[in-house]
């Protein structure tokens, strides 16, 4: 999963760290037996580039976790007036509501009668199979697709029209199709009905290497732990990692005053290794993830217990909460839309879980991708998926968001590497 061209920039940055161009923590801090860290410079490759295979769309005109850029939501008086009945091509409308190239399709959240063959629709939004018989005016139907916020400021419905995902003509075709829906949906199988589809339960033994290839990282990490770099190895200072790191990962992330931000395990690995051994383990490289899996693995069974009481931690958690509630991207989603308002529902064939239970298994093996993902990559992909520009993995915003999520998982026991689809 390493990116072509990124390691060169990252290696140069860390070489500068080791050479002393980037300073280590102050001597006063060292007397407190704080872990040595490289405290300036980037912990991830610059410029940040997406993984190959990820969409390359430029979504810079929409809000991200780092900036607010999207246009403000419409007010009730901004409703678009429609004169007379809407006429459009209902057949084209049916194709449009099922078009997965347009933000995942309307079927991601709605049952819509025959649309898409009723194949695994979601149930985040209401069943629209009989919307044509509900007596809704054409103007209401049009505006709800164009920008539902004009009627409901708290909606999770994307502003399809005002954010330019669908044109005026396309929305009119979709309204024409909606007006044809007057009968309950008929599902081919029970699984196609989102209200009868059972919630997924992970039953695989994630700590069994026969079931979870992510366990291979534990073996590789033990080799890396002993591998000498410019100034030694991890084993030079840590002779009994199983004892020394028995609970450490369960206390992470934490506010790090030397950096002025929340520090997670993966960034710690980068900055601590550079300061002590000279190892060049940038975030979101294979070696970095391998060491993160190992450190979490050593703390398996320990309950998550991050600092939530210090003033700095409370401030970071408050910022993380605000970020989780911020609408971002072309689809205008917030973390709390999927994992709050829509939690325990289906978005197409994917189950939306609550925040608790979304952290204790990271880093985790993704069976669909045959790769290990850490929590920051999960954050990044969520943003790319809703058509927002992601941040670099060492972004301070991700630190605040991670601490906020970890706090919601307080008490759950680590079980890493996890295994998920």
VOPAGU-2260 file (C-alpha; in pm, 1 decimal, decimal comma):
REM VOPAGU-2260
SITE   aa  ch    i         X         Y         Z
SITE  UNK   A    0       0,0       0,0       0,0
SITE  UNK   A    1     299,9     233,2     -17,1
SITE  UNK   A    2     265,9     514,7    -269,2
SITE  UNK   A    3     502,7     548,0    -561,1
SITE  UNK   A    4     714,2     857,5    -520,8
SITE  UNK   A    5     614,6     926,7    -161,0
SITE  UNK   A    6     888,4     742,0      15,7
SITE  UNK   A    7    1152,1     956,8    -151,5
SITE  UNK   A    8    1011,3    1277,3      -6,7
SITE  UNK   A    9     947,8    1113,1     328,5
SITE  UNK   A   10    1295,0     962,2     346,0
SITE  UNK   A   11    1450,6    1301,3     284,3
SITE  UNK   A   12    1242,1    1456,9     559,4
SITE  UNK   A   13    1336,5    1193,5     812,1
SITE  UNK   A   14    1698,8    1202,9     707,4
SITE  UNK   A   15    1689,7    1569,7     799,3
SITE  UNK   A   16    1538,6    1477,1    1133,8
SITE  UNK   A   17    1815,9    1233,5    1210,1
SITE  UNK   A   18    2082,4    1476,1    1090,8
SITE  UNK   A   19    1967,5    1725,2    1348,0
SITE  UNK   A   20    1810,0    1976,4    1112,0
SITE  UNK   A   21    1489,0    1898,4    1296,7
SITE  UNK   A   22    1526,9    1931,9    1670,5
SITE  UNK   A   23    1453,2    1677,6    1938,9
SITE  UNK   A   24    1247,4    1745,6    2248,6
SITE  UNK   A   25    1405,5    1991,4    2496,6
SITE  UNK   A   26    1651,3    1852,0    2747,7
SITE  UNK   A   27    1422,3    1958,0    3030,7
SITE  UNK   A   28    1152,4    1734,0    2894,2
SITE  UNK   A   29    1395,7    1444,5    2870,3
SITE  UNK   A   30    1468,4    1463,7    3244,4
SITE  UNK   A   31    1103,8    1373,1    3303,3
SITE  UNK   A   32    1166,3    1045,5    3120,0
SITE  UNK   A   33     931,4    1141,9    2842,0
SITE  UNK   A   34     975,8     935,7    2531,1
SITE  UNK   A   35    1218,6    1111,7    2293,8
SITE  UNK   A   36    1042,5    1253,4    1990,4
SITE  UNK   A   37    1136,8    1445,9    1683,0
SITE  UNK   A   38     917,4    1746,9    1752,9
SITE  UNK   A   39     922,8    1943,9    1428,0
SITE  UNK   A   40     870,0    1852,5    1067,7
SITE  UNK   A   41     613,1    1627,3     907,8
SITE  UNK   A   42     544,6    1269,3    1011,5
SITE  UNK   A   43     394,7    1181,5     673,8
SITE  UNK   A   44     511,8    1230,4     317,8
SITE  UNK   A   45     473,8    1571,8     157,1
SITE  UNK   A   46     312,2    1662,9     -65,9
SITE  UNK   A   47      32,1    1432,5      41,3
SITE  UNK   A   48     -90,4    1208,0    -240,1
SITE  UNK   A   49    -380,5     970,0    -243,0
SITE  UNK   A   50    -339,2     597,3    -279,2
SITE  UNK   A   51    -345,4     464,5    -632,1
SITE  UNK   A   52    -693,5     341,7    -707,5
SITE  UNK   A   53    -860,8     610,9    -498,2
SITE  UNK   A   54   -1068,3     870,9    -686,0
SITE  UNK   A   55    -861,8    1166,0    -803,2
SITE  UNK   A   56   -1141,8    1424,4    -798,8
SITE  UNK   A   57   -1051,9    1774,1    -680,5
SITE  UNK   A   58   -1306,5    1862,4    -412,2
SITE  UNK   A   59   -1126,3    2171,6    -284,5
SITE  UNK   A   60   -1431,7    2395,6    -319,4
SITE  UNK   A   61   -1616,0    2198,5     -50,1
SITE  UNK   A   62   -1565,5    2197,7     326,0
SITE  UNK   A   63   -1304,8    1967,0     478,7
SITE  UNK   A   64   -1208,5    1896,9     839,3
SITE  UNK   A   65    -947,3    2171,0     802,9
SITE  UNK   A   66   -1156,6    2446,5     644,8
SITE  UNK   A   67   -1510,8    2559,0     573,5
SITE  UNK   A   68   -1554,3    2626,2     203,1
SITE  UNK   A   69   -1899,9    2500,1     101,1
SITE  UNK   A   70   -2172,1    2756,6      30,2
SITE  UNK   A   71   -2413,7    2816,6     319,8
SITE  UNK   A   72   -2734,7    2611,2     329,7
SITE  UNK   A   73   -3048,3    2764,5     180,2
SITE  UNK   A   74   -3311,8    2933,9     391,0
SITE  UNK   A   75   -3686,3    2854,9     372,4
SITE  UNK   A   76   -3739,7    3157,1     151,5
SITE  UNK   A   77   -3488,6    3013,5     -97,1
SITE  UNK   A   78   -3726,2    2738,0    -207,3
SITE  UNK   A   79   -3727,3    2711,9    -585,9
SITE  UNK   A   80   -4070,6    2788,7    -724,6
SITE  UNK   A   81   -4207,7    2547,7    -981,6
SITE  UNK   A   82   -4487,9    2660,7   -1211,2
SITE  UNK   A   83   -4716,7    2384,7   -1327,4
SITE  UNK   A   84   -4656,0    2009,5   -1316,7
SITE  UNK   A   85   -4306,8    1880,0   -1379,7
SITE  UNK   A   86   -4270,2    1680,4   -1697,4
SITE  UNK   A   87   -3961,9    1475,5   -1756,1
SITE  UNK   A   88   -3837,5    1140,2   -1879,2
SITE  UNK   A   89   -3933,1     891,2   -1609,2
SITE  UNK   A   90   -3718,0     620,5   -1768,2
SITE  UNK   A   91   -3410,7     842,7   -1747,7
SITE  UNK   A   92   -3510,3     929,9   -1393,4
SITE  UNK   A   93   -3512,0     563,4   -1296,5
SITE  UNK   A   94   -3161,6     525,1   -1439,3
SITE  UNK   A   95   -3040,7     834,4   -1254,5
SITE  UNK   A   96   -3165,8     727,4    -911,3
SITE  UNK   A   97   -2972,7     402,4    -952,6
SITE  UNK   A   98   -2653,8     561,9   -1090,2
SITE  UNK   A   99   -2373,4     467,9    -851,8
SITE  UNK   A  100   -2141,0     716,5   -1017,1
SITE  UNK   A  101   -2342,6     999,4    -863,9
SITE  UNK   A  102   -2250,7     973,6    -497,0
SITE  UNK   A  103   -2361,0     614,7    -452,0
SITE  UNK   A  104   -2716,3     648,6    -593,5
SITE  UNK   A  105   -3046,5     728,2    -424,9
SITE  UNK   A  106   -3082,6     355,5    -352,9
SITE  UNK   A  107   -2800,5     384,8    -103,6
SITE  UNK   A  108   -3053,5     530,0     141,1
SITE  UNK   A  109   -3400,1     466,5      -7,5
SITE  UNK   A  110   -3613,0     174,7    -116,9
SITE  UNK   A  111   -3761,1     293,9    -445,9
SITE  UNK   A  112   -3991,7      23,1    -576,3
SITE  UNK   A  113   -3856,6    -130,5    -897,9
SITE  UNK   A  114   -3552,9      99,1    -926,3
SITE  UNK   A  115   -3225,7     -85,8    -954,5
SITE  UNK   A  116   -3410,6    -416,0    -943,3
SITE  UNK   A  117   -3461,4    -359,3    -569,5
SITE  UNK   A  118   -3110,7    -497,5    -521,0
SITE  UNK   A  119   -2979,1    -424,1    -169,5
SITE  UNK   A  120   -3126,0     -75,8    -123,4
SITE  UNK   A  121   -3059,9     104,8     203,8
SITE  UNK   A  122   -3297,3     231,4     469,8
SITE  UNK   A  123   -3131,2     546,0     604,2
SITE  UNK   A  124   -3407,0     747,3     435,3
SITE  UNK   A  125   -3778,4     670,1     406,5
SITE  UNK   A  126   -3916,5     407,8     169,9
SITE  UNK   A  127   -4020,6     597,7    -143,1
SITE  UNK   A  128   -4194,3     309,0    -318,7
SITE  UNK   A  129   -4534,2     478,3    -288,3
SITE  UNK   A  130   -4424,2     843,8    -295,8
SITE  UNK   A  131   -4622,0     896,5    -616,5
SITE  UNK   A  132   -4944,1     831,8    -427,4
SITE  UNK   A  133   -4851,6    1043,6    -124,6
SITE  UNK   A  134   -4997,4    1366,9    -259,2
SITE  UNK   A  135   -4669,2    1558,0    -261,1
SITE  UNK   A  136   -4652,4    1859,1    -489,5
SITE  UNK   A  137   -4401,6    1860,8    -772,3
SITE  UNK   A  138   -4235,4    2168,4    -623,1
SITE  UNK   A  139   -4177,2    1983,8    -295,6
SITE  UNK   A  140   -4033,5    1679,1    -471,2
SITE  UNK   A  141   -3803,8    1895,1    -684,3
SITE  UNK   A  142   -3670,5    2098,8    -391,4
SITE  UNK   A  143   -3619,7    1792,6    -173,4
SITE  UNK   A  144   -3384,2    1652,0    -434,6
SITE  UNK   A  145   -3227,7    1985,6    -524,5
SITE  UNK   A  146   -3148,8    2080,7    -162,1
SITE  UNK   A  147   -3361,0    1930,5     113,9
SITE  UNK   A  148   -3211,2    2170,6     366,7
SITE  UNK   A  149   -3460,3    2430,9     245,8
SITE  UNK   A  150   -3723,8    2223,5     430,8
SITE  UNK   A  151   -3513,7    2044,7     693,9
SITE  UNK   A  152   -3190,7    2206,1     812,7
SITE  UNK   A  153   -3080,9    1884,7     988,9
SITE  UNK   A  154   -3137,8    1646,7     698,5
SITE  UNK   A  155   -2876,1    1393,0     596,4
SITE  UNK   A  156   -2995,9    1419,1     236,3
SITE  UNK   A  157   -2713,7    1551,9      14,4
SITE  UNK   A  158   -2780,7    1882,4    -165,6
SITE  UNK   A  159   -2782,8    1711,6    -503,4
SITE  UNK   A  160   -2874,9    2018,9    -702,8
SITE  UNK   A  161   -2709,0    2307,6    -521,4
SITE  UNK   A  162   -2379,8    2114,2    -507,9
SITE  UNK   A  163   -2403,1    2033,1    -877,8
SITE  UNK   A  164   -2425,5    1653,8    -862,0
SITE  UNK   A  165   -2744,4    1657,7   -1073,3
SITE  UNK   A  166   -2862,5    1920,2   -1321,0
SITE  UNK   A  167   -3204,5    2085,4   -1327,2
SITE  UNK   A  168   -3312,5    1865,1   -1618,6
SITE  UNK   A  169   -3192,7    1549,5   -1444,4
SITE  UNK   A  170   -3378,7    1637,8   -1126,9
SITE  UNK   A  171   -3694,5    1690,0   -1329,5
SITE  UNK   A  172   -3647,8    1342,1   -1479,6
SITE  UNK   A  173   -3607,5    1200,8   -1128,5
SITE  UNK   A  174   -3926,1    1374,6   -1011,7
SITE  UNK   A  175   -4107,1    1227,8   -1311,5
SITE  UNK   A  176   -3991,5     883,1   -1202,0
SITE  UNK   A  177   -4089,7     939,2    -838,9
SITE  UNK   A  178   -4442,4    1025,1    -949,3
SITE  UNK   A  179   -4473,3     676,6   -1103,9
SITE  UNK   A  180   -4402,2     502,3    -771,7
SITE  UNK   A  181   -4737,5     397,8    -628,0
SITE  UNK   A  182   -4693,2      35,5    -514,8
SITE  UNK   A  183   -4499,1    -133,3    -230,9
SITE  UNK   A  184   -4158,4    -264,0    -325,9
SITE  UNK   A  185   -4129,0    -628,8    -418,8
SITE  UNK   A  186   -3799,7    -784,6    -310,6
SITE  UNK   A  187   -3638,5   -1082,1    -481,5
SITE  UNK   A  188   -3493,0   -1209,9    -153,2
SITE  UNK   A  189   -3526,7   -1135,6     217,2
SITE  UNK   A  190   -3175,2    -989,8     213,0
SITE  UNK   A  191   -3284,7    -729,4     -40,9
SITE  UNK   A  192   -3527,4    -587,6     216,0
SITE  UNK   A  193   -3316,0    -359,5     439,9
SITE  UNK   A  194   -3570,1    -381,7     720,1
SITE  UNK   A  195   -3535,1    -760,6     733,0
SITE  UNK   A  196   -3167,0    -784,4     643,9
SITE  UNK   A  197   -2980,8    -895,2     960,5
SITE  UNK   A  198   -2706,5    -674,1    1098,2
SITE  UNK   A  199   -2360,9    -821,1    1030,5
SITE  UNK   A  200   -2183,0    -996,8    1313,3
SITE  UNK   A  201   -1806,5   -1047,8    1291,6
SITE  UNK   A  202   -1742,8   -1408,4    1399,0
SITE  UNK   A  203   -1395,8   -1464,1    1256,2
SITE  UNK   A  204   -1112,2   -1523,3    1502,1
SITE  UNK   A  205    -911,7   -1210,8    1433,7
SITE  UNK   A  206    -609,7   -1327,0    1637,7
SITE  UNK   A  207    -584,4   -1654,3    1446,1
SITE  UNK   A  208    -325,7   -1614,9    1166,3
SITE  UNK   A  209    -507,8   -1883,5     971,2
SITE  UNK   A  210    -809,4   -1651,8     951,4
SITE  UNK   A  211    -649,0   -1310,1     970,3
SITE  UNK   A  212    -345,1   -1237,1     751,8
SITE  UNK   A  213    -301,8    -916,8     952,6
SITE  UNK   A  214    -139,8   -1130,9    1221,0
SITE  UNK   A  215     161,5   -1163,8     994,1
SITE  UNK   A  216     245,2    -807,0    1089,7
SITE  UNK   A  217     315,1    -922,7    1445,5
SITE  UNK   A  218     592,0   -1154,0    1323,9
SITE  UNK   A  219     734,3    -890,6    1092,8
SITE  UNK   A  220     728,7    -630,0    1370,3
SITE  UNK   A  221     936,7    -848,7    1600,0
SITE  UNK   A  222    1202,3    -853,8    1329,1
SITE  UNK   A  223    1181,1    -475,2    1284,5
SITE  UNK   A  224    1204,3    -432,8    1660,4
SITE  UNK   A  225    1548,4    -589,8    1656,5
SITE  UNK   A  226    1660,2    -439,3    1327,2
SITE  UNK   A  227    1944,1    -191,0    1371,5
SITE  UNK   A  228    1911,0     148,8    1205,4
SITE  UNK   A  229    2145,6     447,2    1212,9
SITE  UNK   A  230    2151,5     468,6    1593,0
SITE  UNK   A  231    2043,3     123,8    1708,4
SITE  UNK   A  232    1722,2     -73,0    1732,9
SITE  UNK   A  233    1403,8     -64,8    1939,8
SITE  UNK   A  234    1541,7    -361,1    2134,0
SITE  UNK   A  235    1840,8    -151,6    2239,2
SITE  UNK   A  236    1617,4      21,6    2494,3
SITE  UNK   A  237    1317,5    -210,1    2522,3
SITE  UNK   A  238    1436,5    -555,1    2623,7
SITE  UNK   A  239    1091,7    -680,6    2730,7
SITE  UNK   A  240     832,5    -521,6    2502,1
SITE  UNK   A  241     554,5    -756,7    2613,0
SITE  UNK   A  242     588,4    -621,0    2965,9
SITE  UNK   A  243     671,2    -259,5    2883,0
SITE  UNK   A  244     385,6    -215,3    2635,4
SITE  UNK   A  245     123,9    -428,0    2809,1
SITE  UNK   A  246    -123,8    -141,5    2831,8
SITE  UNK   A  247      44,8     151,5    2655,8
SITE  UNK   A  248    -151,9     148,5    2328,3
SITE  UNK   A  249    -477,9     147,5    2525,0
SITE  UNK   A  250    -385,6     491,0    2662,8
SITE  UNK   A  251    -332,8     638,6    2316,6
SITE  UNK   A  252    -392,2     882,1    2154,3
SITE  UNK   A  253    -300,5    1157,8    2395,7
SITE  UNK   A  254    -231,0    1530,0    2399,5
SITE  UNK   A  255     138,9    1588,0    2340,3
SITE  UNK   A  256     248,6    1935,8    2462,2
SITE  UNK   A  257     579,1    1912,8    2276,2
SITE  UNK   A  258     388,1    1897,2    1948,6
SITE  UNK   A  259      89,7    2106,6    2048,7
SITE  UNK   A  260    -154,9    1843,3    1922,3
SITE  UNK   A  261    -293,7    1497,5    1987,8
SITE  UNK   A  262     -43,8    1220,7    1916,1
SITE  UNK   A  263    -159,0     877,8    1800,6
SITE  UNK   A  264      33,4     551,1    1797,1
SITE  UNK   A  265     128,4     576,4    1429,0
SITE  UNK   A  266     272,4     926,5    1454,5
SITE  UNK   A  267     447,3     829,3    1777,2
SITE  UNK   A  268     616,4     542,8    1592,6
SITE  UNK   A  269     744,2     784,5    1327,2
SITE  UNK   A  270     872,1    1052,7    1563,2
SITE  UNK   A  271    1007,7     825,4    1836,5
SITE  UNK   A  272    1188,5     593,4    1595,8
SITE  UNK   A  273    1348,4     887,2    1414,8
SITE  UNK   A  274    1467,5    1034,3    1745,0
SITE  UNK   A  275    1607,1     712,6    1892,9
SITE  UNK   A  276    1712,5     472,8    1618,0
SITE  UNK   A  277    1703,0     679,4    1302,2
SITE  UNK   A  278    1448,6     440,2    1148,4
SITE  UNK   A  279    1249,5     609,0     874,2
SITE  UNK   A  280     897,9     485,6     940,0
SITE  UNK   A  281     667,2     750,7     797,8
SITE  UNK   A  282     297,6     724,9     873,5
SITE  UNK   A  283      96,2     502,5     642,3
SITE  UNK   A  284     392,3     303,7     517,7
SITE  UNK   A  285     409,9     -71,3     565,6
SITE  UNK   A  286     673,1     -59,6     840,3
SITE  UNK   A  287     482,6     203,5    1034,2
SITE  UNK   A  288     159,4       7,1    1022,9
SITE  UNK   A  289     345,0    -309,4    1113,9
SITE  UNK   A  290     484,8    -149,4    1428,4
SITE  UNK   A  291     145,7      -0,6    1513,9
SITE  UNK   A  292     -18,1    -342,6    1487,6
SITE  UNK   A  293     251,9    -486,1    1714,9
SITE  UNK   A  294     220,3    -218,4    1982,5
SITE  UNK   A  295    -156,7    -254,9    1984,0
SITE  UNK   A  296    -125,4    -633,6    1983,7
SITE  UNK   A  297      91,2    -619,8    2295,5
SITE  UNK   A  298    -190,2    -431,0    2469,7
SITE  UNK   A  299    -467,0    -666,0    2358,4
SITE  UNK   A  300    -718,2    -721,8    2635,8
SITE  UNK   A  301    -641,8    -388,4    2799,5
SITE  UNK   A  302    -945,3    -159,0    2817,9
SITE  UNK   A  303    -922,7     165,3    2625,4
SITE  UNK   A  304    -850,1     435,3    2881,5
SITE  UNK   A  305    -745,6     762,1    2718,0
SITE  UNK   A  306    -704,6    1088,0    2905,2
SITE  UNK   A  307   -1036,2    1272,9    2902,0
SITE  UNK   A  308    -987,8    1485,4    3213,2
SITE  UNK   A  309    -690,6    1714,1    3158,8
SITE  UNK   A  310    -765,5    2061,9    3024,1
SITE  UNK   A  311    -582,0    1996,0    2698,5
SITE  UNK   A  312    -758,0    1663,7    2645,5
SITE  UNK   A  313   -1099,1    1816,2    2712,9
SITE  UNK   A  314   -1028,1    2093,3    2463,6
SITE  UNK   A  315    -913,9    1841,8    2200,1
SITE  UNK   A  316   -1221,7    1624,7    2254,5
SITE  UNK   A  317   -1444,8    1929,5    2218,0
SITE  UNK   A  318   -1272,3    2014,0    1890,8
SITE  UNK   A  319   -1307,2    1652,3    1778,5
SITE  UNK   A  320   -1678,9    1661,1    1850,7
SITE  UNK   A  321   -1716,8    1975,8    1640,6
SITE  UNK   A  322   -1525,5    1812,6    1356,9
SITE  UNK   A  323   -1739,4    1498,1    1379,1
SITE  UNK   A  324   -2048,0    1716,0    1340,4
SITE  UNK   A  325   -1911,3    1927,9    1053,4
SITE  UNK   A  326   -2075,9    1874,4     716,2
SITE  UNK   A  327   -1803,8    1829,7     454,9
SITE  UNK   A  328   -1756,2    1740,6      92,0
SITE  UNK   A  329   -1976,5    1758,2    -213,3
SITE  UNK   A  330   -2222,3    1517,5     -50,8
SITE  UNK   A  331   -2231,7    1730,8     264,5
SITE  UNK   A  332   -2201,9    1452,3     521,7
SITE  UNK   A  333   -2073,1    1461,6     878,2
SITE  UNK   A  334   -1934,3    1168,5    1075,9
SITE  UNK   A  335   -2240,1    1196,0    1299,3
SITE  UNK   A  336   -2474,8    1164,4    1002,2
SITE  UNK   A  337   -2365,3     807,6     931,8
SITE  UNK   A  338   -2258,9     701,4    1279,6
SITE  UNK   A  339   -2518,3     900,1    1473,0
SITE  UNK   A  340   -2845,6     984,3    1300,2
SITE  UNK   A  341   -2820,6     694,5    1056,5
SITE  UNK   A  342   -2645,4     446,4    1285,7
SITE  UNK   A  343   -2781,7      92,3    1287,5
SITE  UNK   A  344   -2919,7     128,6     936,4
SITE  UNK   A  345   -2810,2      12,4     594,8
SITE  UNK   A  346   -2651,7     236,0     333,3
SITE  UNK   A  347   -2692,2      12,2      32,1
SITE  UNK   A  348   -2524,4    -312,0     145,7
SITE  UNK   A  349   -2309,1    -153,8     416,4
SITE  UNK   A  350   -2408,7    -144,1     781,9
SITE  UNK   A  351   -2358,0     186,3     962,2
SITE  UNK   A  352   -2237,6     119,8    1314,9
SITE  UNK   A  353   -2243,5     341,5    1621,2
SITE  UNK   A  354   -1919,9     517,7    1724,4
SITE  UNK   A  355   -1861,2     269,4    2004,7
SITE  UNK   A  356   -1706,3     -36,0    1846,1
SITE  UNK   A  357   -1540,9     158,2    1563,2
SITE  UNK   A  358   -1198,6     190,2    1725,5
SITE  UNK   A  359   -1091,6    -106,5    1940,0
SITE  UNK   A  360    -992,3    -323,7    1641,3
SITE  UNK   A  361    -766,9     -74,7    1459,0
SITE  UNK   A  362    -529,3    -122,9    1284,9
SITE  UNK   A  363    -740,6    -378,1    1104,9
SITE  UNK   A  364    -706,7    -618,9     812,9
SITE  UNK   A  365    -940,2    -528,8     523,5
SITE  UNK   A  366   -1029,6    -854,8     352,3
SITE  UNK   A  367   -1174,8    -675,2      50,8
SITE  UNK   A  368    -847,6    -489,3      -4,1
SITE  UNK   A  369    -596,7    -744,0     128,7
SITE  UNK   A  370    -429,0    -471,9     332,1
SITE  UNK   A  371    -394,9    -331,9     682,6
SITE  UNK   A  372    -561,0       2,5     747,8
SITE  UNK   A  373    -494,0     220,4    1049,0
SITE  UNK   A  374    -756,5     456,1    1189,3
SITE  UNK   A  375    -622,8     761,7    1006,9
SITE  UNK   A  376    -660,3     587,1     670,9
SITE  UNK   A  377   -1016,2     500,2     768,2
SITE  UNK   A  378   -1078,9     870,5     833,1
SITE  UNK   A  379    -926,7     959,4     496,7
SITE  UNK   A  380   -1133,5     709,3     302,8
SITE  UNK   A  381   -1457,4     823,7     466,1
SITE  UNK   A  382   -1384,7    1174,2     339,6
SITE  UNK   A  383   -1288,5    1065,0     -11,4
SITE  UNK   A  384   -1603,8     852,9     -20,5
SITE  UNK   A  385   -1826,2    1154,7      46,8
SITE  UNK   A  386   -1635,9    1357,3    -212,0
SITE  UNK   A  387   -1426,6    1567,3      23,1
SITE  UNK   A  388   -1052,2    1626,4      12,9
SITE  UNK   A  389    -883,0    1425,8     286,4
SITE  UNK   A  390    -597,4    1554,7     503,0
SITE  UNK   A  391    -248,1    1411,5     549,8
SITE  UNK   A  392    -245,7    1140,4     821,2
SITE  UNK   A  393     -53,1    1357,9    1068,4
SITE  UNK   A  394    -305,6    1643,6    1048,0
SITE  UNK   A  395    -393,0    1791,7    1387,5
SITE  UNK   A  396    -762,5    1764,7    1299,8
SITE  UNK   A  397    -731,9    1386,7    1276,4
SITE  UNK   A  398    -568,7    1382,4    1620,0
SITE  UNK   A  399    -864,2    1564,7    1773,8
SITE  UNK   A  400   -1109,6    1341,0    1590,7
SITE  UNK   A  401    -924,1    1025,7    1696,4
SITE  UNK   A  402    -920,7    1125,7    2062,9
SITE  UNK   A  403   -1292,5    1205,1    2046,3
SITE  UNK   A  404   -1361,3     861,4    1894,7
SITE  UNK   A  405   -1131,1     683,6    2140,4
SITE  UNK   A  406   -1312,0     851,2    2431,0
SITE  UNK   A  407   -1642,5     710,4    2303,1
SITE  UNK   A  408   -1484,7     363,9    2302,7
SITE  UNK   A  409   -1364,0     396,7    2660,7
SITE  UNK   A  410   -1366,7      61,4    2839,4
SITE  UNK   A  411   -1372,5    -157,0    2529,3
SITE  UNK   A  412   -1079,5    -397,0    2520,0
SITE  UNK   A  413    -825,3    -380,1    2239,6
SITE  UNK   A  414    -829,0    -670,0    1996,1
SITE  UNK   A  415    -575,0    -593,8    1723,5
SITE  UNK   A  416    -530,9    -663,1    1439,6
SITE  UNK   A  417    -901,2    -661,1    1369,3
SITE  UNK   A  418   -1056,0    -812,5    1060,9
SITE  UNK   A  419   -1323,2    -642,9     858,2
SITE  UNK   A  420   -1454,2    -653,0     503,2
